[in-house]
Amino acid sequence: MTWALLITLILGTLVKLVTAPPNIVIVWVTERYAMHQKLKLEEATITYNNEKLTDQEKAAFLESYNEASFLVRNHIFKGNEDFYLNPETDVIPYVINVKKGKHDIVYYVYHAEEKVEVVKQQGKKVLAYSLNSKALEERTLPRQVQAI
């Protein structure tokens, strides 16, 4: 009789945890598999026009990037990855290299028509999405070259 009660109690606890997991588990899973992940200052290196950003510029850029809101995912059809990785535009993208564990992730961030476009490349997998952020839009506007 006590075995039946003990087994029922254990199974009830497992069913409760599976059907309504703790909040920390939900947050961990959603952050891990989110398309627009928050980037940490220590993990990222940012370059613009093949020049590394200073620590202050890098911190400000990552703060703007992390606070940006996700707008829409741009669907990439098989074979069109190169169109997103090397767009036919004169805008120079910010390149963010991130090392998470064994994975190397490269983000290309550039300004395009009232929004910020992000292309994320992890191995052979390429994702593209748009962000909405005034601060990030101002940072990614094409820099003007001053004539001497």
DSSP file (Angstrom, degrees, kcal/mol; ACC not computed):
  #  RESIDUE AA STRUCTURE BP1 BP2  ACC     N-H-->O    O-->H-N    N-H-->O    O-->H-N    TCO  KAPPA ALPHA  PHI   PSI    X-CA   Y-CA   Z-CA
    1    1 A M     >        0   0    0      0, 0.0     4,-1.8     0, 0.0     5,-0.1   0.000 360.0 360.0 360.0 -41.6    0.0    0.0    0.0
    2    2 A T  H  >  +     0   0    0      1,-0.2     4,-2.5     2,-0.2     5,-0.2   0.848 360.0  55.8 -69.8 -31.3    2.8    2.4    0.8
    3    3 A W  H  > S+     0   0    0      2,-0.2     4,-2.8     1,-0.2     5,-0.2   0.910 106.5  49.9 -64.5 -41.3    4.6    1.5   -2.4
    4    4 A A  H  > S+     0   0    0      2,-0.2     4,-2.2     1,-0.2    -1,-0.2   0.904 112.6  47.0 -63.8 -41.0    1.5    2.4   -4.4
    5    5 A L  H  X S+     0   0    0     -4,-1.8     4,-2.2     2,-0.2    -2,-0.2   0.902 113.3  48.6 -66.5 -42.1    1.2    5.8   -2.6
    6    6 A L  H  X S+     0   0    0     -4,-2.5     4,-2.3     2,-0.2    -2,-0.2   0.922 112.7  46.9 -65.2 -45.0    5.0    6.5   -3.1
    7    7 A I  H  X S+     0   0    0     -4,-2.8     4,-2.7     2,-0.2     5,-0.2   0.900 112.4  50.7 -64.8 -40.8    4.8    5.6   -6.8
    8    8 A T  H  X S+     0   0    0     -4,-2.2     4,-2.4    -5,-0.2    -1,-0.2   0.898 110.9  49.3 -62.9 -40.6    1.7    7.8   -7.3
    9    9 A L  H  X S+     0   0    0     -4,-2.2     4,-2.0     2,-0.2    -2,-0.2   0.909 113.0  46.2 -65.1 -43.3    3.4   10.7   -5.5
   10   10 A I  H  X S+     0   0    0     -4,-2.3     4,-2.3     2,-0.2    -2,-0.2   0.932 114.8  46.3 -66.5 -46.4    6.6   10.4   -7.7
   11   11 A L  H  X S+     0   0    0     -4,-2.7     4,-2.6     1,-0.2     5,-0.2   0.887 111.5  52.5 -63.9 -39.2    4.6   10.1  -10.9
   12   12 A G  H  X S+     0   0    0     -4,-2.4     4,-2.1    -5,-0.2    -1,-0.2   0.898 109.9  48.6 -63.0 -40.2    2.4   13.0   -9.9
   13   13 A T  H  X S+     0   0    0     -4,-2.0     4,-2.2     2,-0.2    -2,-0.2   0.913 112.2  48.3 -66.0 -43.0    5.4   15.1   -9.3
   14   14 A L  H  X S+     0   0    0     -4,-2.3     4,-2.2     2,-0.2    -2,-0.2   0.914 111.9  49.0 -63.8 -43.1    7.0   14.2  -12.6
   15   15 A V  H  X S+     0   0    0     -4,-2.6     4,-2.5     1,-0.2     5,-0.3   0.906 111.2  50.7 -62.7 -41.0    3.7   14.9  -14.5
   16   16 A K  H  X S+     0   0    0     -4,-2.1     4,-2.0     1,-0.2    -2,-0.2   0.903 111.5  47.5 -63.6 -42.0    3.5   18.3  -12.8
   17   17 A L  H  < S+     0   0    0     -4,-2.2    -1,-0.2     2,-0.2    -2,-0.2   0.863 114.6  46.2 -68.6 -35.6    7.1   19.2  -13.7
   18   18 A V  H  < S+     0   0    0     -4,-2.2    -2,-0.2     1,-0.2    -1,-0.2   0.904 117.5  41.4 -74.4 -41.2    6.6   18.2  -17.3
   19   19 A T  H  < S+     0   0    0     -4,-2.5    -2,-0.2     1,-0.3    -1,-0.2   0.789 133.2  19.7 -79.7 -27.3    3.3   19.9  -17.8
   20   20 A A  S  < S-     0   0    0     -4,-2.0    -1,-0.3    -5,-0.3    -2,-0.1  -0.608  82.1-170.4-141.2  78.1    4.2   23.1  -15.9
   21   21 A P        -     0   0    0      0, 0.0    -3,-0.1     0, 0.0    -4,-0.1  -0.224  36.6 -85.1 -68.3 159.8    8.0   23.5  -15.7
   22   22 A P    >>  -     0   0    0      0, 0.0     4,-1.5     0, 0.0     3,-0.8  -0.233  39.5-111.5 -61.3 155.0    9.5   26.1  -13.4
   23   23 A N  H 3> S+     0   0    0      1,-0.3     4,-2.4     2,-0.2     5,-0.2   0.827 114.6  60.7 -59.0 -36.2   10.0   29.6  -14.9
   24   24 A I  H 3> S+     0   0    0      1,-0.2     4,-2.1     2,-0.2    -1,-0.3   0.853 103.5  50.7 -64.1 -34.1   13.8   29.3  -15.0
   25   25 A V  H <> S+     0   0    0     -3,-0.8     4,-2.4     2,-0.2    -1,-0.2   0.912 110.1  49.8 -68.3 -42.7   13.6   26.3  -17.3
   26   26 A I  H  X S+     0   0    0     -4,-1.5     4,-2.4     2,-0.2     5,-0.2   0.926 112.1  47.5 -61.9 -45.7   11.2   28.2  -19.7
   27   27 A V  H  X S+     0   0    0     -4,-2.4     4,-2.4     1,-0.2     5,-0.3   0.911 111.7  50.8 -63.2 -43.4   13.5   31.2  -19.8
   28   28 A W  H  X S+     0   0    0     -4,-2.1     4,-2.0    -5,-0.2    -2,-0.2   0.925 112.8  45.3 -61.5 -45.6   16.6   29.0  -20.4
   29   29 A V  H  X S+     0   0    0     -4,-2.4     4,-1.8     2,-0.2    -2,-0.2   0.920 114.6  47.1 -66.6 -44.3   15.0   27.2  -23.3
   30   30 A T  H  < S+     0   0    0     -4,-2.4     4,-0.3     1,-0.2    -1,-0.2   0.882 114.7  46.4 -67.9 -37.5   13.6   30.3  -25.0
   31   31 A E  H >< S+     0   0    0     -4,-2.4     3,-0.6    -5,-0.2    -1,-0.2   0.861 110.8  53.6 -70.8 -34.7   16.8   32.2  -24.7
   32   32 A R  H 3< S+     0   0    0     -4,-2.0    -2,-0.2    -5,-0.3    -1,-0.2   0.884 118.7  32.7 -67.5 -38.5   18.9   29.3  -26.0
   33   33 A Y  T 3< S+     0   0    0     -4,-1.8    -1,-0.2    -5,-0.1    -2,-0.2   0.199  88.5 125.4-106.7  15.6   16.8   28.8  -29.1
   34   34 A A    <   -     0   0    0     -3,-0.6     3,-0.3    -4,-0.3    -3,-0.0  -0.468  57.1-141.5 -73.2 146.1   15.9   32.5  -29.8
   35   35 A M  S    S+     0   0    0      1,-0.3     2,-1.1    -2,-0.1    -1,-0.1   0.931  98.0  47.1 -72.4 -46.2   16.8   33.8  -33.2
   36   36 A H  S    S-     0   0    0     -3,-0.0    -1,-0.3    30,-0.0     2,-0.2  -0.755  85.4-174.6 -98.7  88.4   17.8   37.3  -31.8
   37   37 A Q        -     0   0    0     -2,-1.1     2,-0.3    -3,-0.3    -5,-0.1  -0.528  29.2-109.4 -86.0 149.9   20.0   36.3  -28.9
   38   38 A K        -     0   0    0     -2,-0.2     2,-0.3    -7,-0.1    -1,-0.1  -0.617  35.7-141.6 -75.0 133.0   21.5   38.7  -26.5
   39   39 A L        -     0   0    0     -2,-0.3     2,-0.3    23,-0.2    27,-0.1  -0.760   5.2-135.3-101.5 144.5   25.2   39.0  -27.0
   40   40 A K     >  -     0   0    0     -2,-0.3     4,-1.0     1,-0.1     3,-0.3  -0.732  14.6-128.7 -98.3 147.4   27.8   39.3  -24.2
   41   41 A L  T  4 S+     0   0    0     -2,-0.3     3,-0.3     1,-0.2    -1,-0.1   0.855 106.9  51.4 -61.6 -38.6   30.6   41.8  -24.3
   42   42 A E  T  4 S+     0   0    0      1,-0.2    -1,-0.2     3,-0.0    -3,-0.0   0.807 110.0  48.5 -72.0 -29.4   33.3   39.2  -23.5
   43   43 A E  T  4 S+     0   0    0     -3,-0.3    56,-1.2    55,-0.1     2,-0.3   0.679 102.0  74.2 -85.0 -18.0   32.2   36.8  -26.2
   44   44 A A  E  <  -A   98   0A   0     -4,-1.0     2,-0.4    -3,-0.3    54,-0.2  -0.730  50.0-170.5-109.0 145.8   32.0   39.2  -29.1
   45   45 A T  E     -A   97   0A   0     52,-2.0    52,-2.8    -2,-0.3     2,-0.4  -0.999  17.0-158.8-124.8 133.3   34.5   41.0  -31.3
   46   46 A I  E     -A   96   0A   0     -2,-0.4     7,-2.2    50,-0.2     2,-0.4  -0.932   9.9-177.6-118.5 132.5   33.1   43.7  -33.6
   47   47 A T  E     -AB  95  52A   0     48,-2.5    48,-2.8    -2,-0.4     2,-0.4  -0.953  10.2-167.7-126.5 148.8   34.7   45.1  -36.8
   48   48 A Y  E >  S-AB  94  51A   0      3,-2.6     3,-1.1    -2,-0.4    46,-0.1  -0.977  82.6  -9.9-134.2 120.8   33.6   47.8  -39.2
   49   49 A N  T 3  S-     0   0    0     44,-0.6    -1,-0.1    -2,-0.4     3,-0.1   0.900 130.2 -56.7  56.9  43.2   35.5   48.1  -42.5
   50   50 A N  T 3  S+     0   0    0      1,-0.2     2,-0.4    45,-0.0    -1,-0.3   0.652 116.0 114.0  62.7  20.7   38.1   45.5  -41.2
   51   51 A E  E <   -B   48   0A   0     -3,-1.1    -3,-2.6     0, 0.0    -1,-0.2  -0.983  67.5-123.2-120.7 130.4   38.9   47.7  -38.2
   52   52 A K  E     -B   47   0A   0     -2,-0.4    -5,-0.2    -5,-0.2     2,-0.2  -0.434  27.1-120.0 -69.8 142.1   38.1   46.6  -34.6
   53   53 A L        -     0   0    0     -7,-2.2    -7,-0.2    -2,-0.1    -1,-0.1  -0.498  29.8-107.2 -77.3 151.3   35.8   48.9  -32.6
   54   54 A T     >  -     0   0    0     -2,-0.2     4,-2.9     1,-0.1     5,-0.2  -0.251  35.7-100.9 -70.2 167.9   37.2   50.3  -29.3
   55   55 A D  H  > S+     0   0    0      1,-0.2     4,-2.4     2,-0.2     5,-0.2   0.876 123.0  48.3 -60.7 -39.2   35.8   48.9  -26.1
   56   56 A Q  H  > S+     0   0    0      2,-0.2     4,-2.3     1,-0.2    -1,-0.2   0.924 114.2  45.4 -68.3 -43.9   33.5   51.9  -25.6
   57   57 A E  H  > S+     0   0    0      1,-0.2     4,-2.6     2,-0.2    -2,-0.2   0.902 113.8  50.7 -64.2 -40.5   32.1   51.7  -29.1
   58   58 A K  H  X S+     0   0    0     -4,-2.9     4,-2.6     2,-0.2     5,-0.2   0.915 110.7  48.0 -63.4 -44.6   31.8   48.0  -28.8
   59   59 A A  H  X S+     0   0    0     -4,-2.4     4,-2.0    -5,-0.2    -2,-0.2   0.911 113.8  46.9 -63.7 -42.7   29.9   48.3  -25.5
   60   60 A A  H  X S+     0   0    0     -4,-2.3     4,-2.1     2,-0.2    -2,-0.2   0.902 113.1  49.0 -66.5 -40.6   27.5   50.9  -26.9
   61   61 A F  H  X S+     0   0    0     -4,-2.6     4,-2.5     2,-0.2    -2,-0.2   0.929 112.5  47.1 -65.0 -45.3   26.9   48.9  -30.1
   62   62 A L  H  X S+     0   0    0     -4,-2.6     4,-2.8     2,-0.2   -23,-0.2   0.857 109.9  53.8 -66.4 -34.6   26.1   45.7  -28.2
   63   63 A E  H  X S+     0   0    0     -4,-2.0     4,-1.7    -5,-0.2    -1,-0.2   0.933 111.7  44.9 -63.6 -44.7   23.8   47.6  -25.8
   64   64 A S  H  X S+     0   0    0     -4,-2.1     4,-0.8     2,-0.2    72,-0.3   0.901 114.4  49.8 -64.4 -40.7   21.9   49.0  -28.8
   65   65 A Y  H >< S+     0   0    0     -4,-2.5     3,-0.6     1,-0.2    -2,-0.2   0.921 111.0  48.0 -64.2 -45.0   21.8   45.5  -30.5
   66   66 A N  H 3< S+     0   0    0     -4,-2.8    -1,-0.2     1,-0.2    -2,-0.2   0.819 112.7  48.7 -67.8 -30.8   20.6   43.7  -27.3
   67   67 A E  H 3< S+     0   0    0     -4,-1.7    -1,-0.2    -5,-0.2    -2,-0.2   0.585  87.6 109.8 -85.2  -9.9   17.8   46.3  -26.7
   68   68 A A    <<  -     0   0    0     -4,-0.8     2,-0.4    -3,-0.6    65,-0.2  -0.334  68.7-125.2 -66.6 146.7   16.6   46.2  -30.4
   69   69 A S  E     -C  132   0A   0     63,-2.0    63,-2.5     1,-0.0     2,-0.3  -0.777  20.6-114.3 -98.9 140.8   13.2   44.5  -30.9
   70   70 A F  E     +C  131   0A   0     -2,-0.4    61,-0.2    61,-0.2     3,-0.1  -0.518  34.9 175.4 -72.0 128.8   12.8   41.7  -33.4
   71   71 A L  E     -     0   0A   0     59,-2.7     2,-0.3     1,-0.3    60,-0.2   0.876  53.3 -26.0 -98.0 -67.3   10.6   42.6  -36.4
   72   72 A V  E     -C  130   0A   0     58,-0.7    58,-2.6     2,-0.0     2,-0.4  -0.997  51.4-117.8-154.2 149.1   10.4   39.8  -38.9
   73   73 A R  E     -C  129   0A   0     -2,-0.3     2,-0.7    56,-0.2    56,-0.3  -0.778  25.0-140.8 -89.5 134.3   12.4   36.8  -40.2
   74   74 A N  E     -C  128   0A   0     54,-2.6    54,-0.7    -2,-0.4     2,-0.3  -0.862  21.6-130.5 -94.4 117.8   13.4   37.0  -43.8
   75   75 A H        -     0   0    0     -2,-0.7     2,-0.5    52,-0.1    52,-0.1  -0.505  17.7-155.9 -74.5 132.4   13.1   33.5  -45.3
   76   76 A I        -     0   0    0     -2,-0.3     2,-0.2    50,-0.2     5,-0.1  -0.938   7.1-146.6-110.7 122.0   16.1   32.3  -47.2
   77   77 A F    >   -     0   0    0     -2,-0.5     3,-2.6     1,-0.1     4,-0.2  -0.601  37.6 -85.4 -86.3 150.4   15.5   29.7  -49.8
   78   78 A K  T 3  S+     0   0    0      1,-0.3    -1,-0.1    -2,-0.2     0, 0.0  -0.303 118.2  25.2 -57.4 128.6   18.2   27.0  -50.5
   79   79 A G  T 3  S+     0   0    0     -3,-0.1     3,-0.3    -2,-0.0    -1,-0.3   0.152 103.1  84.5 101.4 -16.9   20.7   28.4  -52.9
   80   80 A N    X>  +     0   0    0     -3,-2.6     4,-1.1     1,-0.2     3,-0.5   0.256  54.3 104.1 -99.2  11.1   20.1   32.1  -52.0
   81   81 A E  H 3> S+     0   0    0      1,-0.2     4,-2.3     2,-0.2     3,-0.5   0.881  76.9  55.9 -60.3 -38.6   22.4   32.2  -49.0
   82   82 A D  H 3> S+     0   0    0     -3,-0.3     4,-2.5     1,-0.2    -1,-0.2   0.824  99.0  61.3 -65.8 -30.9   25.1   34.1  -51.0
   83   83 A F  H <4 S+     0   0    0     -3,-0.5    -1,-0.2     1,-0.2    -2,-0.2   0.872 112.0  38.3 -61.8 -37.3   22.5   36.9  -51.8
   84   84 A Y  H  < S+     0   0    0     -4,-1.1    -2,-0.2    -3,-0.5    -1,-0.2   0.836 117.0  49.5 -82.8 -34.9   22.1   37.6  -48.1
   85   85 A L  H  < S+     0   0    0     -4,-2.3    -2,-0.2     1,-0.3    -3,-0.2   0.846 126.7  25.3 -73.7 -32.8   25.8   37.1  -47.1
   86   86 A N  S  < S-     0   0    0     -4,-2.5    -1,-0.3    -5,-0.2    -2,-0.1  -0.642  84.8-172.1-129.3  74.1   27.0   39.4  -49.9
   87   87 A P        -     0   0    0      0, 0.0     2,-1.9     0, 0.0    -3,-0.1  -0.317  33.7-112.8 -69.7 152.1   24.2   41.8  -50.7
   88   88 A E  S    S+     0   0    0     -5,-0.2     2,-0.3     2,-0.1    -5,-0.0  -0.581  77.3 111.4 -84.4  79.2   24.6   44.1  -53.7
   89   89 A T  S    S-     0   0    0     -2,-1.9     0, 0.0     2,-0.2     0, 0.0  -0.964  71.2-129.9-146.0 158.9   24.8   47.3  -51.8
   90   90 A D  S    S+     0   0    0     -2,-0.3     2,-0.4     2,-0.1    -2,-0.1   0.390  74.1 112.5 -92.2   3.9   27.4   49.9  -51.0
   91   91 A V        -     0   0    0     20,-0.1    -2,-0.2    51,-0.1    50,-0.0  -0.636  64.2-139.3 -79.3 128.9   26.7   49.7  -47.2
   92   92 A I        -     0   0    0     -2,-0.4    19,-0.2    51,-0.1    51,-0.1  -0.790  22.9-137.7 -88.3 122.7   29.5   48.3  -45.2
   93   93 A P        -     0   0    0      0, 0.0   -44,-0.6     0, 0.0     2,-0.4  -0.420  10.7-117.1 -81.3 155.4   28.2   46.0  -42.5
   94   94 A Y  E     -AD  48 109A   0     15,-3.2    15,-2.9   -46,-0.1     2,-0.6  -0.764  31.8-147.2 -80.0 135.1   29.3   45.7  -39.0
   95   95 A V  E     -AD  47 108A   0    -48,-2.8   -48,-2.5    -2,-0.4     2,-0.6  -0.938  12.4-168.1-112.8 121.3   30.6   42.2  -38.5
   96   96 A I  E     -AD  46 107A   0     11,-2.9    11,-2.9    -2,-0.6     2,-0.5  -0.938   2.4-164.3-110.4 118.8   30.2   40.6  -35.1
   97   97 A N  E     -AD  45 106A   0    -52,-2.8   -52,-2.0    -2,-0.6     2,-0.4  -0.908  11.0-175.7-103.1 125.3   32.1   37.4  -34.4
   98   98 A V  E     -AD  44 105A   0      7,-3.1     7,-3.0    -2,-0.5     2,-0.6  -0.968  15.9-157.8-124.7 136.1   30.9   35.4  -31.4
   99   99 A K  E     + D   0 104A   0    -56,-1.2     2,-0.6    -2,-0.4     5,-0.2  -0.947  15.7 174.1-114.1 110.3   32.4   32.2  -29.9
  100  100 A K  E >   - D   0 103A   0      3,-2.4     3,-2.2    -2,-0.6     2,-0.3  -0.916  64.0 -57.5-118.3 103.4   29.9   30.2  -27.9
  101  101 A G  T 3  S-     0   0    0     -2,-0.6     0, 0.0     1,-0.3     0, 0.0  -0.498 120.4 -17.6  65.6-122.9   31.4   26.9  -26.8
  102  102 A K  T 3  S+     0   0    0     -2,-0.3     2,-0.4    -3,-0.1    -1,-0.3   0.510 119.7  96.2 -90.3  -5.8   32.5   25.1  -29.9
  103  103 A H  E <   -D  100   0A   0     -3,-2.2    -3,-2.4    19,-0.0     2,-0.5  -0.697  57.6-156.9 -96.2 135.7   30.4   27.2  -32.2
  104  104 A D  E     -D   99   0A   0     -2,-0.4    19,-0.6    -5,-0.2     2,-0.4  -0.945  15.7-171.6-105.0 124.5   31.6   30.2  -34.1
  105  105 A I  E     -DE  98 122A   0     -7,-3.0    -7,-3.1    -2,-0.5     2,-0.5  -0.960   6.6-162.1-120.4 134.7   28.7   32.6  -35.1
  106  106 A V  E     -DE  97 121A   0     15,-2.7    15,-3.1    -2,-0.4     2,-0.4  -0.971   3.6-166.0-119.2 128.1   29.1   35.5  -37.4
  107  107 A Y  E     -DE  96 120A   0    -11,-2.9   -11,-2.9    -2,-0.5     2,-0.6  -0.938   6.0-160.2-111.9 133.3   26.5   38.4  -37.5
  108  108 A Y  E     -DE  95 119A   0     11,-2.5    11,-2.2    -2,-0.4     2,-0.5  -0.969  14.6-172.9-110.8 117.8   26.4   40.9  -40.4
  109  109 A V  E     +DE  94 118A   0    -15,-2.9   -15,-3.2    -2,-0.6     2,-0.3  -0.950  13.9 154.2-117.6 124.1   24.5   44.0  -39.2
  110  110 A Y  E     - E   0 117A   0      7,-2.3     7,-2.8    -2,-0.5     2,-0.3  -0.988  42.3-105.7-148.7 158.0   23.7   46.8  -41.7
  111  111 A H  E     + E   0 116A   0     29,-0.8     2,-0.3    -2,-0.3     5,-0.2  -0.645  38.6 168.2 -84.7 133.7   21.2   49.6  -42.2
  112  112 A A  E >   - E   0 115A   0      3,-2.6     3,-0.7    -2,-0.3    -2,-0.0  -0.838  58.4 -36.1-151.6 110.5   18.5   49.1  -44.9
  113  113 A E  T 3  S-     0   0    0     -2,-0.3     3,-0.1     1,-0.2    -1,-0.0   0.901 120.6 -32.8  47.7  73.8   15.4   51.3  -45.5
  114  114 A E  T 3  S+     0   0    0      1,-0.1     2,-0.3    23,-0.1    -1,-0.2   0.595 128.9  64.7  67.2  12.3   14.1   52.3  -42.0
  115  115 A K  E <  S-E  112   0A   0     -3,-0.7    -3,-2.6    17,-0.1     2,-0.5  -0.948  81.0-109.4-152.8 172.5   15.3   49.1  -40.3
  116  116 A V  E     -EF 111 131A   0     15,-2.0    15,-2.9    -2,-0.3     2,-0.4  -0.943  27.9-149.8-112.1 125.9   18.4   47.2  -39.4
  117  117 A E  E     -EF 110 130A   0     -7,-2.8    -7,-2.3    -2,-0.5     2,-0.4  -0.778  10.9-167.8 -96.7 137.9   19.1   43.9  -41.3
  118  118 A V  E     -EF 109 129A   0     11,-2.9    11,-2.5    -2,-0.4     2,-0.5  -0.992   7.4-168.0-126.8 130.7   20.9   41.1  -39.5
  119  119 A V  E     -EF 108 128A   0    -11,-2.2   -11,-2.5    -2,-0.4     2,-0.5  -0.984  10.9-162.5-117.4 121.8   22.3   38.0  -41.3
  120  120 A K  E     -EF 107 127A   0      7,-3.4     7,-2.9    -2,-0.5     2,-0.5  -0.910   5.1-171.1-110.1 124.4   23.4   35.3  -38.9
  121  121 A Q  E     +EF 106 126A   0    -15,-3.1   -15,-2.7    -2,-0.5     2,-0.5  -0.964  11.1 171.1-120.7 121.3   25.8   32.6  -40.1
  122  122 A Q  E >  S-EF 105 125A   0      3,-2.6     3,-1.7    -2,-0.5     2,-0.4  -0.905  70.7 -51.3-127.8 101.8   26.5   29.6  -38.0
  123  123 A G  T 3  S-     0   0    0    -19,-0.6   -17,-0.1    -2,-0.5   -20,-0.0  -0.587 121.3 -23.3  68.5-124.8   28.5   27.0  -39.9
  124  124 A K  T 3  S+     0   0    0     -2,-0.4     2,-0.4    -3,-0.1    -1,-0.3   0.531 117.2 101.3 -93.2  -8.1   26.5   26.4  -43.2
  125  125 A K  E <   - F   0 122A   0     -3,-1.7    -3,-2.6     2,-0.0     2,-0.4  -0.648  53.2-169.6 -83.8 129.4   23.2   27.6  -41.7
  126  126 A V  E     - F   0 121A   0     -2,-0.4     2,-0.4    -5,-0.2    -5,-0.2  -0.979   6.1-178.8-123.4 128.2   22.2   31.2  -42.6
  127  127 A L  E     - F   0 120A   0     -7,-2.9    -7,-3.4    -2,-0.4     2,-0.4  -0.952   5.7-165.8-122.1 144.5   19.4   33.2  -41.0
  128  128 A A  E     +CF  74 119A   0    -54,-0.7   -54,-2.6    -2,-0.4     2,-0.3  -0.996  16.4 156.7-130.9 138.1   18.3   36.7  -41.8
  129  129 A Y  E     -CF  73 118A   0    -11,-2.5   -11,-2.9    -2,-0.4     2,-0.3  -0.973  32.4-119.4-153.3 165.8   16.0   38.9  -39.8
  130  130 A S  E     -CF  72 117A   0    -58,-2.6   -59,-2.7    -2,-0.3   -58,-0.7  -0.846  20.8-159.6-112.2 146.2   15.1   42.6  -39.3
  131  131 A L  E     -CF  70 116A   0    -15,-2.9   -15,-2.0    -2,-0.3     2,-0.5  -0.866  10.5-143.1-120.6 156.0   15.4   44.6  -36.1
  132  132 A N  E     +C   69   0A   0    -63,-2.5   -63,-2.0    -2,-0.3     2,-0.3  -0.964  42.3 131.7-121.0 113.6   13.7   47.8  -35.0
  133  133 A S     >  -     0   0    0     -2,-0.5     4,-2.3   -65,-0.2     5,-0.2  -0.829  41.5-156.5-162.7 119.7   15.9   50.2  -33.0
  134  134 A K  H  > S+     0   0    0     -2,-0.3     4,-2.3     2,-0.2     5,-0.2   0.916  99.8  50.8 -63.4 -43.2   16.5   53.9  -33.4
  135  135 A A  H  > S+     0   0    0      1,-0.2     4,-1.6     2,-0.2    -1,-0.2   0.906 113.3  44.8 -63.5 -41.1   19.8   53.8  -31.6
  136  136 A L  H  > S+     0   0    0    -72,-0.3     4,-2.1     2,-0.2    -1,-0.2   0.856 110.0  55.5 -72.1 -34.6   21.0   50.9  -33.8
  137  137 A E  H  X S+     0   0    0     -4,-2.3     4,-0.6     1,-0.2    -2,-0.2   0.921 108.3  48.3 -61.3 -43.5   19.7   52.6  -37.0
  138  138 A E  H  < S+     0   0    0     -4,-2.3     3,-0.4     1,-0.2    -1,-0.2   0.868 112.6  48.9 -65.4 -36.0   21.8   55.7  -36.2
  139  139 A R  H  < S+     0   0    0     -4,-1.6    -1,-0.2     1,-0.2    -2,-0.2   0.850 113.1  46.3 -71.4 -34.0   24.9   53.6  -35.5
  140  140 A T  H  < S+     0   0    0     -4,-2.1   -29,-0.8    -5,-0.1    -1,-0.2   0.410  79.7 121.7 -94.6   3.3   24.6   51.6  -38.7
  141  141 A L  S  < S-     0   0    0     -4,-0.6    -3,-0.0    -3,-0.4   -29,-0.0  -0.402  81.3 -91.2 -60.1 141.2   23.9   54.5  -41.0
  142  142 A P        -     0   0    0      0, 0.0     2,-0.2     0, 0.0    -1,-0.1  -0.325  43.9-121.4 -57.8 130.8   26.6   54.6  -43.7
  143  143 A R        -     0   0    0    -51,-0.1     2,-0.4    -3,-0.1   -51,-0.1  -0.538  23.8-122.8 -76.0 139.3   29.5   56.7  -42.6
  144  144 A Q        -     0   0    0     -2,-0.2     2,-0.6     1,-0.0    -1,-0.1  -0.658  16.0-135.5 -84.9 134.2   30.3   59.6  -44.9
  145  145 A V        -     0   0    0     -2,-0.4     2,-0.4     1,-0.0    -1,-0.0  -0.796  20.5-135.7 -89.4 124.8   33.8   59.8  -46.3
  146  146 A Q        -     0   0    0     -2,-0.6     2,-0.2     2,-0.0    -1,-0.0  -0.671  13.2-133.7 -85.8 129.8   35.1   63.4  -46.0
  147  147 A A              0   0    0     -2,-0.4    -1,-0.0     1,-0.1     0, 0.0  -0.578 360.0 360.0 -80.0 143.4   36.9   64.7  -49.1
  148  148 A I              0   0    0     -2,-0.2    -1,-0.1     0, 0.0    -2,-0.0   0.415 360.0 360.0 -94.1 360.0   40.2   66.5  -48.5
